[in-house]
Amino acid sequence: MHCRSLLASTASALFCFLSIAAAQSFNTANVRLTFYSFVDNTDNLDGDCTANCNAGGTAGNLQLAMQCPGRSGLAGGIGTQDSPITAASAGDGLPVAECGSFYVPYLQKWFTYEDSCTDCQADPPHFDLFAGGSPDNNFCPNICACEDQLTPGGDTCIYTDISDGGGLTVSGTFVLQEQPSIFNITTSGQASIMKKPLEAKMPSPTENLPIYLLSSIVFLGAFSRFTHGVYTPQWYAFQEYHSPDDGSTVATITPIIDTLVGLSLLFGSRPLRLLGAATSVVFISLGLTMQIQAGKSYGPDIALIALATIALFSQLRR
């Protein structure tokens, strides 16, 4: 067996996060993660992996501190939701209950808290993850290097209490190191994590309809201003102070700003869409105030404020 590089694991975690966040509900926790194996699952030589390997690697064991339902009582697992890998811990206030499962995105594996870890008591929350090995194959001496390589440099985010939404498929191609581990079986290949695909939720066309309508009106207003010298509804706030034909800086810049707002609404990221919708609400509201003070009709302004507000909240809900 082989373990992949931590760099490849971290990069692939980005895809994992986006997929699982969109697909299911879950809680997160920042924890310290380390690794142990058959070889150093012992008090012999203070549990030092290298020292135990040098001594023959026969002093270890697979016996677990807990007997969890549906589990063998021996350290193992392959990392799927149906067969999570053994995890050990100790201390109070852990984000995972005994015999509970959690998901580690940078490893793309499931784990079950079913063993004890003396060292974990000093700095909870801390989980020691089983990296592999058995009496038949202790993987010495490379298992020790694999444990070190897989251990992150700081606290790591894990997912807990994941809703039973059918599972999520996360896959990717990795360049792996020639070191033994439970985590992969080929030096490069496909890592498919969970058995039941669950597609990331994509927004339906109706969810973005208010944004599309608002951007269309903004673009139409900008076009009217450029071609006919007519102020757009969004910028009525300036109308009391600048004639459309006075050549002022504001009168010139207004349709340009309208165009930028329209582009942000139509093609921008979520923060830009939020900004565009919020800007529309503010300036249409100012325009409405001016219309009321001037005794002019303001029905279209109210309709535009409603549309801009709906567009704003449609993005806030995302």
C-alpha positions as CSV (number, residue, x, y, z in Angstrom):
1,M,0.0,0.0,0.0
2,H,1.1,3.6,-0.5
3,C,0.4,7.0,1.0
4,R,0.0,10.1,-1.0
5,S,1.8,13.4,-0.5
6,L,0.2,15.9,2.0
7,L,0.4,18.6,-0.8
8,A,-1.8,16.6,-3.1
9,S,-4.2,15.8,-0.2
10,T,-4.6,19.4,0.7
11,A,-5.2,20.5,-2.8
12,S,-7.9,17.9,-3.4
13,A,-9.6,18.9,-0.1
14,L,-10.7,22.2,-1.8
15,F,-12.9,20.3,-4.2
16,C,-14.1,18.1,-1.3
17,F,-15.2,21.1,0.7
18,L,-17.2,22.7,-2.1
19,S,-19.0,19.5,-2.8
20,I,-19.9,18.4,0.7
21,A,-20.8,21.9,1.7
22,A,-23.3,22.2,-1.1
23,A,-24.7,18.7,-0.7
24,Q,-25.3,18.0,3.0
25,S,-25.6,19.6,6.4
26,F,-22.8,19.1,8.8
27,N,-20.8,20.6,11.7
28,T,-17.1,21.4,11.6
29,A,-14.4,21.3,14.2
30,N,-10.7,22.2,14.2
31,V,-8.7,19.4,15.7
32,R,-5.1,18.2,15.9
33,L,-4.5,15.1,13.9
34,T,-1.7,12.6,14.2
35,F,-1.2,9.0,13.1
36,Y,-0.4,5.6,14.6
37,S,-0.1,2.1,13.2
38,F,0.1,-1.5,14.3
39,V,3.8,-1.0,15.1
40,D,3.5,1.9,17.6
41,N,0.2,0.8,19.1
42,T,2.1,-0.3,22.1
43,D,3.8,0.9,25.3
44,N,7.0,-0.9,24.2
45,L,9.8,1.6,23.7
46,D,7.4,4.4,24.6
47,G,5.4,3.7,21.5
48,D,8.1,5.1,19.2
49,C,7.4,3.9,15.7
50,T,11.0,3.9,14.5
51,A,12.4,2.3,17.6
52,N,9.8,-0.5,17.4
53,C,10.5,-1.1,13.8
54,N,14.2,-1.3,14.6
55,A,13.3,-3.8,17.3
56,G,11.5,-6.0,14.8
57,G,8.0,-4.4,14.8
58,T,6.4,-7.3,16.6
59,A,5.3,-5.6,19.8
60,G,2.3,-3.8,18.4
61,N,-1.4,-4.9,18.4
62,L,-4.7,-4.1,16.8
63,Q,-6.9,-4.4,19.9
64,L,-9.2,-1.4,20.5
65,A,-10.3,0.2,23.7
66,M,-14.0,0.2,22.7
67,Q,-16.3,-2.3,21.1
68,C,-18.5,-0.2,18.8
69,P,-21.6,-1.7,17.1
70,G,-20.9,-3.3,13.8
71,R,-17.1,-3.1,14.3
72,S,-14.6,-6.0,14.7
73,G,-12.9,-4.6,17.8
74,L,-9.6,-4.5,15.8
75,A,-8.1,-1.4,14.3
76,G,-8.7,-1.1,10.5
77,G,-11.2,0.1,8.0
78,I,-10.8,1.4,4.4
79,G,-12.2,4.9,4.9
80,T,-15.6,4.7,3.3
81,Q,-18.8,5.6,5.1
82,D,-19.6,1.9,5.5
83,S,-16.1,1.0,6.6
84,P,-14.5,4.0,8.4
85,I,-10.9,3.9,9.6
86,T,-10.1,3.6,13.3
87,A,-9.5,6.8,15.2
88,A,-8.2,7.2,18.8
89,S,-8.6,10.0,21.2
90,A,-9.2,11.0,24.9
91,G,-10.3,13.9,27.0
92,D,-13.5,15.9,27.4
93,G,-15.4,18.1,25.1
94,L,-14.5,16.2,21.9
95,P,-16.6,17.1,18.8
96,V,-17.2,13.4,18.2
97,A,-18.8,11.0,20.6
98,E,-17.4,7.5,21.3
99,C,-18.2,5.2,18.3
100,G,-19.2,8.3,16.3
101,S,-17.9,8.9,12.8
102,F,-16.3,12.0,11.2
103,Y,-14.9,12.9,7.8
104,V,-11.4,14.3,7.2
105,P,-11.5,16.3,3.9
106,Y,-7.8,16.5,3.2
107,L,-7.5,12.7,3.4
108,Q,-11.0,12.2,1.8
109,K,-11.7,9.4,4.4
110,W,-14.2,8.6,7.0
111,F,-13.1,7.7,10.6
112,T,-14.7,6.2,13.7
113,Y,-13.7,7.2,17.2
114,E,-13.2,3.7,18.8
115,D,-9.8,3.6,20.4
116,S,-8.0,5.4,23.3
117,C,-5.0,7.7,22.9
118,T,-2.9,8.5,26.0
119,D,-1.0,11.3,24.3
120,C,-4.3,12.9,23.2
121,Q,-5.3,13.8,26.7
122,A,-2.7,16.6,26.9
123,D,-4.1,18.6,24.0
124,P,-7.7,18.0,23.2
125,P,-9.3,18.0,20.7
126,H,-6.8,15.6,19.3
127,F,-7.4,12.5,17.2
128,D,-4.8,9.8,16.4
129,L,-5.7,8.1,13.1
130,F,-4.8,4.5,12.2
131,A,-2.4,4.4,9.3
132,G,-2.3,0.6,8.8
133,G,-0.2,-2.5,9.5
134,S,-0.9,-5.9,11.0
135,P,1.0,-8.8,12.6
136,D,1.3,-10.3,9.1
137,N,2.7,-7.1,7.5
138,N,3.9,-4.3,9.8
139,F,5.1,-2.2,6.9
140,C,8.3,-1.4,8.6
141,P,10.3,0.8,8.2
142,N,8.2,3.0,5.8
143,I,5.1,3.1,7.9
144,C,6.8,5.6,10.3
145,A,7.7,8.0,7.4
146,C,4.1,7.7,6.2
147,E,2.7,8.7,9.6
148,D,4.9,11.7,9.6
149,Q,4.1,12.7,6.0
150,L,0.3,12.5,6.5
151,T,0.4,14.5,9.8
152,P,-0.6,18.2,9.1
153,G,1.4,21.0,10.5
154,G,-1.5,22.6,12.4
155,D,-5.1,22.1,13.5
156,T,-7.2,20.7,10.7
157,C,-10.9,21.0,9.9
158,I,-13.0,17.9,10.1
159,Y,-16.7,17.3,9.4
160,T,-19.0,15.9,12.0
161,D,-22.7,15.1,12.3
162,I,-23.1,14.8,8.5
163,S,-26.7,14.4,7.5
164,D,-27.6,11.1,5.9
165,G,-28.2,12.5,2.4
166,G,-27.0,9.4,0.5
167,G,-23.3,10.1,0.5
168,L,-21.0,12.2,-1.7
169,T,-18.5,11.0,-4.3
170,V,-15.2,12.8,-4.2
171,S,-12.5,11.6,-6.6
172,G,-9.3,12.8,-8.1
173,T,-6.0,11.6,-9.5
174,F,-2.9,11.9,-7.3
175,V,0.8,11.4,-7.4
176,L,1.6,9.2,-4.5
177,Q,4.7,8.4,-2.5
178,E,6.2,4.9,-2.4
179,Q,5.4,4.4,1.3
180,P,2.9,2.0,2.9
181,S,-0.3,3.1,4.3
182,I,-4.0,2.2,4.5
183,F,-4.9,5.2,2.4
184,N,-4.1,4.2,-1.2
185,I,-3.1,1.1,-3.1
186,T,-1.6,2.5,-6.3
187,T,1.2,5.0,-6.9
188,S,-1.2,7.1,-9.0
189,G,-4.8,6.6,-9.7
190,Q,-8.4,7.3,-8.8
191,A,-9.5,7.7,-5.2
192,S,-13.3,7.2,-5.0
193,I,-14.4,8.0,-1.4
194,M,-18.1,7.3,-0.9
195,K,-20.4,4.7,-2.5
196,K,-23.5,6.8,-3.3
197,P,-23.0,9.9,-5.5
198,L,-24.8,13.1,-4.4
199,E,-24.5,16.0,-6.8
200,A,-23.7,19.4,-5.5
201,K,-26.8,21.6,-5.4
202,M,-26.9,24.1,-8.2
203,P,-29.2,27.1,-8.2
204,S,-32.3,26.7,-10.2
205,P,-33.0,29.3,-13.0
206,T,-35.8,30.8,-10.9
207,E,-33.4,31.5,-8.0
208,N,-31.5,33.9,-10.1
209,L,-34.5,35.4,-11.9
210,P,-34.7,38.5,-9.8
211,I,-31.0,39.2,-10.5
212,Y,-31.5,38.7,-14.2
213,L,-34.5,41.0,-14.3
214,L,-32.8,43.7,-12.3
215,S,-29.7,43.6,-14.4
216,S,-31.8,43.8,-17.6
217,I,-33.6,47.0,-16.3
218,V,-30.2,48.5,-15.3
219,F,-28.8,47.8,-18.7
220,L,-31.9,49.2,-20.4
221,G,-31.6,52.4,-18.3
222,A,-28.0,52.8,-19.1
223,F,-28.7,52.3,-22.8
224,S,-31.5,54.9,-22.7
225,R,-29.2,57.4,-20.9
226,F,-26.4,56.9,-23.5
227,T,-28.7,57.2,-26.5
228,H,-31.5,59.6,-25.4
229,G,-30.1,61.5,-22.4
230,V,-32.7,59.9,-20.1
231,Y,-31.7,59.2,-16.5
232,T,-32.1,55.6,-15.4
233,P,-34.6,54.9,-12.6
234,Q,-31.7,53.7,-10.4
235,W,-30.1,57.1,-10.3
236,Y,-33.0,59.5,-9.7
237,A,-31.1,60.8,-6.8
238,F,-29.0,62.9,-9.1
239,Q,-31.8,64.1,-11.3
240,E,-32.7,67.1,-9.0
241,Y,-29.2,68.4,-9.2
242,H,-28.1,67.7,-12.8
243,S,-29.9,68.2,-16.0
244,P,-29.5,65.3,-18.4
245,D,-28.0,67.6,-20.9
246,D,-25.8,69.9,-18.7
247,G,-22.7,68.0,-19.5
248,S,-21.8,67.5,-15.8
249,T,-19.5,64.8,-14.6
250,V,-22.2,63.0,-12.7
251,A,-24.5,63.0,-15.8
252,T,-21.7,61.5,-17.8
253,I,-20.6,58.9,-15.2
254,T,-24.2,57.8,-14.3
255,P,-24.7,55.4,-17.2
256,I,-21.2,54.0,-16.8
257,I,-21.9,53.2,-13.2
258,D,-25.2,51.7,-14.3
259,T,-23.4,49.5,-16.8
260,L,-20.9,48.3,-14.1
261,V,-23.7,47.5,-11.7
262,G,-25.5,45.6,-14.4
263,L,-22.4,43.6,-15.3
264,S,-21.8,42.8,-11.6
265,L,-25.4,41.5,-11.3
266,L,-25.2,39.4,-14.4
267,F,-21.7,38.0,-14.4
268,G,-20.2,38.8,-11.0
269,S,-19.5,36.5,-8.1
270,R,-21.9,36.3,-5.2
271,P,-20.2,39.2,-3.3
272,L,-20.4,41.4,-6.4
273,R,-24.1,40.5,-7.0
274,L,-24.8,41.4,-3.4
275,L,-23.0,44.7,-3.8
276,G,-24.9,45.4,-7.1
277,A,-28.3,44.5,-5.6
278,A,-27.6,46.6,-2.4
279,T,-26.4,49.5,-4.5
280,S,-29.6,49.3,-6.5
281,V,-31.8,49.3,-3.4
282,V,-30.0,52.4,-2.0
283,F,-30.1,54.5,-5.1
284,I,-33.6,53.6,-6.2
285,S,-34.7,54.5,-2.6
286,L,-33.0,57.9,-3.0
287,G,-34.7,58.3,-6.3
288,L,-38.1,57.4,-4.8
289,T,-37.5,60.1,-2.1
290,M,-36.8,62.7,-4.8
291,Q,-39.9,61.7,-6.8
292,I,-42.1,62.0,-3.7
293,Q,-40.6,65.4,-2.8
294,A,-41.1,66.7,-6.4
295,G,-44.7,65.5,-6.4
296,K,-44.0,63.1,-9.3
297,S,-45.3,59.6,-10.0
298,Y,-43.2,57.1,-8.1
299,G,-45.0,53.8,-8.8
300,P,-42.2,52.5,-11.0
301,D,-39.7,53.3,-8.3
302,I,-41.6,51.2,-5.7
303,A,-41.7,48.3,-8.1
304,L,-38.0,48.6,-8.8
305,I,-37.2,48.8,-5.0
306,A,-39.2,45.6,-4.5
307,L,-37.4,43.9,-7.4
308,A,-34.0,45.0,-6.1
309,T,-34.8,43.9,-2.5
310,I,-35.9,40.5,-3.8
311,A,-32.7,40.2,-5.8
312,L,-30.7,41.1,-2.7
313,F,-32.3,38.5,-0.5
314,S,-32.1,35.9,-3.2
315,Q,-28.3,36.2,-3.0
316,L,-28.3,36.4,0.8
317,R,-30.0,33.1,1.0
318,R,-27.4,31.4,-1.2
